[in-house]
Amino acid sequence: MRKFQLKLSLFILVFVLAACSNGETAGKEKNDNNDNNSTRSKDELVLSVSSEPESGFDPTIGWGHSASSIFQSILFKRGSDMEVKNDLATGYKLSADHLTWTVTIRNDVTFSDGSPLTADDVVYSYDTARTNPESNVDLTMVESIKRVDDYTIDFVLKTPQSTFIDKLMEIGIVPKKIHEADPKGYAQKPIGSGPYVLKQWDKGQQVVAERNEKYYGEKPAFKKLTLVYLEEDAIMTALKAGEIDMAKIPTSLSATKVDGMKVQEIMSVENQGIAFPIPEPHKVTKNGKEVPVGNAVTSDPAIRKAINIAVSREDMINGLLNGFGTPAYTGLEQMPWNNDALIIPDGDMEGAKNLLADAGWKDSNGDGVLEKNGVDAAFDIIYTTNSEQRQALAVYLSEALKELGLNITPVQKTWEEAELLMHSQPIVLSWGEHSPQLVNQLYHSKFQGIEYNNTGFYANKIVDTHIEDALMAATSEEANELWKQAIYDGKTGFGYQGDATWAWFMNTNHLYMMRDDLNISIPKPQPHGGAILDNITEWKLTNE
């Protein structure tokens, strides 16, 4: 959830870009379609589209948000249609007991240093990610990883898990000999088989990458990429000066006009909503500290359901995102495991009022705040620092739900402070993954209070069973039907029609300002944090 960003002044940016050419003029051809007088070569791009990885470029310890594996290959990937496609792998087979995934890989791949990539490197990469205590990659479902031959690997699971295909898209493959000799050094100077090779990393400033001429796939059109790490104010200044070709921008800047630039909206699965504490108030010990859990107000499902239906999501999207988003009801929109048939009443303030009245919530003293059994319908909504969008959502709800009789106070907290409070007060969170594993993490009782997963301490044995059955399904199609049952099976579920554990509101599309002549094809729907570089091999200039 944390996003690492470093400040960089425009002076430093100009200095860095000048330095990239090693004292020479960076390209002789002027881009006639860009009025910003860019002097960069037509086969070079300067981008500000991701955050800098704190620990370097080692995929065996995990990436975090806003990271793409342009230096390493992965076994499988998802295309713009969200279908599973081969990358380094040529296919897989599943054993009759659904425990062994046999993956075959290409026999024509070399790392950027010229050494061959074989099954030994795949086994090593996954075993390292599985056993390294610094890794944030969850491979606890794996019993063993075995080399069958030079180009075949068996992944043996402890129990069947239909979402394991997603794990085969998660880890970049590293060369065993180089990584094993110096893991820390590898993270600073990675060797891989991806479309680009890291040539220079000025920490806190930029990464310079050059095209990997040994890459086995479609080679990217751009020979050089420079990734600069900028904050919002510096980004717009650099765009206007024509010193970067593309940048991710907030929706608040969507109407800003820059000569020679266009704004492109990319679909995403990045959803924002409110996670509710579900139980009655009590305390638990977490990481050696006693923390409060549960909330006397949000433990009432009528409160949670009323918040779900009272406000208009379209009005919220227009007001907070300048229209660059879509309504969210389950946080799983656009995914094949979402139950699109479950419609939630939206913008129904009167219906929400009636729902609360029927549940016994009344304004007994005329102060505009409902109460029940001596408890006022009052609580905080936590939003974390460095997120104007989450703050805006919390403030919007506090104002809009006054009409409903709820007294909501938006409260800003650091992530460390939020970790101690988010089990007892609703919190604004963003999630979005290309895997139904998210359902498991957010709603299975075994994830109660673990990091930012099941923050509300939700527990429903029937939902747990649907999730476990989905994980053990033989095929994705069978699993998808079971994920839908976990949302609502006609009697219960974590969705609005059941326990209403969340109030999801907005699916935030990602905005990029870029050169008029830059075509980035059709990226897949972006996950939380973004992964825009995943289809870099498809990018080109339209005048080429």
SULHU-V995445 format. One record per residue. N is the residue number from 1. RES is the residue in one small letter. NEAR is the number of other ideal C-beta (glycine too) atoms within 12 Angstrom. Layout:
{{N & RES & NEAR} {N & RES & NEAR}}
This chain:
{{1 & m & 30} {2 & r & 24} {3 & k & 29} {4 & f & 24} {5 & q & 27} {6 & l & 22} {7 & k & 19} {8 & l & 32} {9 & s & 19} {10 & l & 24} {11 & f & 17} {12 & i & 25} {13 & l & 35} {14 & v & 23} {15 & f & 18} {16 & v & 34} {17 & l & 39} {18 & a & 21} {19 & a & 20} {20 & c & 35} {21 & s & 21} {22 & n & 12} {23 & g & 8} {24 & e & 12} {25 & t & 15} {26 & a & 28} {27 & g & 24} {28 & k & 14} {29 & e & 19} {30 & k & 19} {31 & n & 31} {32 & d & 17} {33 & n & 26} {34 & n & 32} {35 & d & 19} {36 & n & 28} {37 & n & 16} {38 & s & 36} {39 & t & 23} {40 & r & 34} {41 & s & 25} {42 & k & 29} {43 & d & 23} {44 & e & 33} {45 & l & 46} {46 & v & 44} {47 & l & 44} {48 & s & 44} {49 & v & 44} {50 & s & 38} {51 & s & 29} {52 & e & 32} {53 & p & 36} {54 & e & 25} {55 & s & 25} {56 & g & 30} {57 & f & 41} {58 & d & 41} {59 & p & 44} {60 & t & 42} {61 & i & 33} {62 & g & 29} {63 & w & 39} {64 & g & 30} {65 & h & 29} {66 & s & 32} {67 & a & 37} {68 & s & 39} {69 & s & 37} {70 & i & 44} {71 & f & 44} {72 & q & 43} {73 & s & 43} {74 & i & 40} {75 & l & 42} {76 & f & 30} {77 & k & 33} {78 & r & 32} {79 & g & 21} {80 & s & 21} {81 & d & 16} {82 & m & 29} {83 & e & 16} {84 & v & 26} {85 & k & 24} {86 & n & 25} {87 & d & 37} {88 & l & 42} {89 & a & 33} {90 & t & 22} {91 & g & 23} {92 & y & 26} {93 & k & 18} {94 & l & 26} {95 & s & 16} {96 & a & 10} {97 & d & 14} {98 & h & 26} {99 & l & 23} {100 & t & 27} {101 & w & 38} {102 & t & 27} {103 & v & 39} {104 & t & 26} {105 & i & 38} {106 & r & 28} {107 & n & 18} {108 & d & 17} {109 & v & 34} {110 & t & 26} {111 & f & 34} {112 & s & 33} {113 & d & 20} {114 & g & 16} {115 & s & 21} {116 & p & 24} {117 & l & 42} {118 & t & 31} {119 & a & 34} {120 & d & 29} {121 & d & 41} {122 & v & 43} {123 & v & 36} {124 & y & 31} {125 & s & 49} {126 & y & 41} {127 & d & 31} {128 & t & 32} {129 & a & 36} {130 & r & 31} {131 & t & 20} {132 & n & 27} {133 & p & 11} {134 & e & 18} {135 & s & 26} {136 & n & 26} {137 & v & 31} {138 & d & 25} {139 & l & 31} {140 & t & 17} {141 & m & 29} {142 & v & 30} {143 & e & 21} {144 & s & 21} {145 & i & 35} {146 & k & 22} {147 & r & 24} {148 & v & 23} {149 & d & 18} {150 & d & 20} {151 & y & 26} {152 & t & 28} {153 & i & 38} {154 & d & 27} {155 & f & 40} {156 & v & 29} {157 & l & 30} {158 & k & 20} {159 & t & 20} {160 & p & 28} {161 & q & 38} {162 & s & 36} {163 & t & 38} {164 & f & 41} {165 & i & 36} {166 & d & 35} {167 & k & 32} {168 & l & 43} {169 & m & 39} {170 & e & 40} {171 & i & 42} {172 & g & 45} {173 & i & 49} {174 & v & 47} {175 & p & 37} {176 & k & 28} {177 & k & 19} {178 & i & 27} {179 & h & 36} {180 & e & 21} {181 & a & 14} {182 & d & 18} {183 & p & 29} {184 & k & 19} {185 & g & 16} {186 & y & 34} {187 & a & 32} {188 & q & 21} {189 & k & 25} {190 & p & 42} {191 & i & 38} {192 & g & 43} {193 & s & 43} {194 & g & 43} {195 & p & 39} {196 & y & 41} {197 & v & 33} {198 & l & 35} {199 & k & 24} {200 & q & 22} {201 & w & 26} {202 & d & 25} {203 & k & 20} {204 & g & 23} {205 & q & 29} {206 & q & 36} {207 & v & 40} {208 & v & 30} {209 & a & 35} {210 & e & 29} {211 & r & 31} {212 & n & 36} {213 & e & 16} {214 & k & 26} {215 & y & 31} {216 & y & 27} {217 & g & 27} {218 & e & 17} {219 & k & 22} {220 & p & 32} {221 & a & 28} {222 & f & 36} {223 & k & 24} {224 & k & 33} {225 & l & 42} {226 & t & 42} {227 & l & 44} {228 & v & 44} {229 & y & 37} {230 & l & 39} {231 & e & 29} {232 & e & 27} {233 & d & 21} {234 & a & 30} {235 & i & 36} {236 & m & 27} {237 & t & 27} {238 & a & 39} {239 & l & 40} {240 & k & 26} {241 & a & 27} {242 & g & 31} {243 & e & 42} {244 & i & 46} {245 & d & 45} {246 & m & 46} {247 & a & 45} {248 & k & 45} {249 & i & 39} {250 & p & 29} {251 & t & 31} {252 & s & 19} {253 & l & 26} {254 & s & 25} {255 & a & 15} {256 & t & 23} {257 & k & 15} {258 & v & 31} {259 & d & 20} {260 & g & 27} {261 & m & 36} {262 & k & 27} {263 & v & 29} {264 & q & 30} {265 & e & 27} {266 & i & 35} {267 & m & 28} {268 & s & 39} {269 & v & 42} {270 & e & 42} {271 & n & 42} {272 & q & 43} {273 & g & 44} {274 & i & 47} {275 & a & 46} {276 & f & 45} {277 & p & 41} {278 & i & 39} {279 & p & 30} {280 & e & 19} {281 & p & 22} {282 & h & 19} {283 & k & 18} {284 & v & 22} {285 & t & 13} {286 & k & 22} {287 & n & 13} {288 & g & 8} {289 & k & 15} {290 & e & 14} {291 & v & 27} {292 & p & 25} {293 & v & 32} {294 & g & 31} {295 & n & 36} {296 & a & 26} {297 & v & 41} {298 & t & 46} {299 & s & 32} {300 & d & 34} {301 & p & 29} {302 & a & 33} {303 & i & 41} {304 & r & 42} {305 & k & 33} {306 & a & 41} {307 & i & 42} {308 & n & 43} {309 & i & 33} {310 & a & 39} {311 & v & 40} {312 & s & 23} {313 & r & 37} {314 & e & 19} {315 & d & 21} {316 & m & 37} {317 & i & 31} {318 & n & 18} {319 & g & 26} {320 & l & 34} {321 & l & 35} {322 & n & 25} {323 & g & 22} {324 & f & 31} {325 & g & 38} {326 & t & 28} {327 & p & 33} {328 & a & 40} {329 & y & 34} {330 & t & 44} {331 & g & 41} {332 & l & 38} {333 & e & 35} {334 & q & 31} {335 & m & 36} {336 & p & 27} {337 & w & 40} {338 & n & 30} {339 & n & 33} {340 & d & 19} {341 & a & 14} {342 & l & 27} {343 & i & 17} {344 & i & 37} {345 & p & 23} {346 & d & 25} {347 & g & 22} {348 & d & 23} {349 & m & 25} {350 & e & 16} {351 & g & 22} {352 & a & 37} {353 & k & 25} {354 & n & 19} {355 & l & 30} {356 & l & 35} {357 & a & 20} {358 & d & 17} {359 & a & 24} {360 & g & 18} {361 & w & 30} {362 & k & 23} {363 & d & 22} {364 & s & 18} {365 & n & 12} {366 & g & 10} {367 & d & 15} {368 & g & 19} {369 & v & 27} {370 & l & 37} {371 & e & 26} {372 & k & 26} {373 & n & 17} {374 & g & 12} {375 & v & 24} {376 & d & 25} {377 & a & 40} {378 & a & 28} {379 & f & 38} {380 & d & 31} {381 & i & 44} {382 & i & 40} {383 & y & 39} {384 & t & 32} {385 & t & 20} {386 & n & 21} {387 & s & 30} {388 & e & 21} {389 & q & 33} {390 & r & 38} {391 & q & 24} {392 & a & 30} {393 & l & 43} {394 & a & 38} {395 & v & 25} {396 & y & 33} {397 & l & 40} {398 & s & 30} {399 & e & 23} {400 & a & 29} {401 & l & 40} {402 & k & 24} {403 & e & 24} {404 & l & 36} {405 & g & 35} {406 & l & 42} {407 & n & 26} {408 & i & 39} {409 & t & 23} {410 & p & 29} {411 & v & 26} {412 & q & 25} {413 & k & 26} {414 & t & 18} {415 & w & 25} {416 & e & 14} {417 & e & 19} {418 & a & 34} {419 & e & 26} {420 & l & 26} {421 & l & 31} {422 & m & 42} {423 & h & 40} {424 & s & 37} {425 & q & 38} {426 & p & 45} {427 & i & 43} {428 & v & 46} {429 & l & 41} {430 & s & 40} {431 & w & 42} {432 & g & 38} {433 & e & 35} {434 & h & 36} {435 & s & 38} {436 & p & 41} {437 & q & 33} {438 & l & 37} {439 & v & 44} {440 & n & 37} {441 & q & 29} {442 & l & 43} {443 & y & 47} {444 & h & 34} {445 & s & 29} {446 & k & 22} {447 & f & 26} {448 & q & 29} {449 & g & 33} {450 & i & 21} {451 & e & 22} {452 & y & 27} {453 & n & 29} {454 & n & 38} {455 & t & 44} {456 & g & 40} {457 & f & 38} {458 & y & 43} {459 & a & 24} {460 & n & 33} {461 & k & 16} {462 & i & 26} {463 & v & 38} {464 & d & 28} {465 & t & 21} {466 & h & 38} {467 & i & 42} {468 & e & 28} {469 & d & 28} {470 & a & 37} {471 & l & 37} {472 & m & 26} {473 & a & 29} {474 & a & 21} {475 & t & 18} {476 & s & 27} {477 & e & 15} {478 & e & 21} {479 & a & 36} {480 & n & 29} {481 & e & 24} {482 & l & 34} {483 & w & 42} {484 & k & 34} {485 & q & 33} {486 & a & 43} {487 & i & 45} {488 & y & 31} {489 & d & 27} {490 & g & 16} {491 & k & 13} {492 & t & 25} {493 & g & 33} {494 & f & 46} {495 & g & 43} {496 & y & 34} {497 & q & 28} {498 & g & 32} {499 & d & 35} {500 & a & 41} {501 & t & 46} {502 & w & 45} {503 & a & 48} {504 & w & 46} {505 & f & 47} {506 & m & 45} {507 & n & 38} {508 & t & 46} {509 & n & 36} {510 & h & 38} {511 & l & 36} {512 & y & 38} {513 & m & 40} {514 & m & 36} {515 & r & 41} {516 & d & 26} {517 & d & 26} {518 & l & 39} {519 & n & 23} {520 & i & 36} {521 & s & 22} {522 & i & 19} {523 & p & 34} {524 & k & 34} {525 & p & 36} {526 & q & 42} {527 & p & 39} {528 & h & 31} {529 & g & 31} {530 & g & 38} {531 & a & 38} {532 & i & 39} {533 & l & 37} {534 & d & 38} {535 & n & 30} {536 & i & 37} {537 & t & 29} {538 & e & 24} {539 & w & 38} {540 & k & 23} {541 & l & 29} {542 & t & 19} {543 & n & 16} {544 & e & 15}}
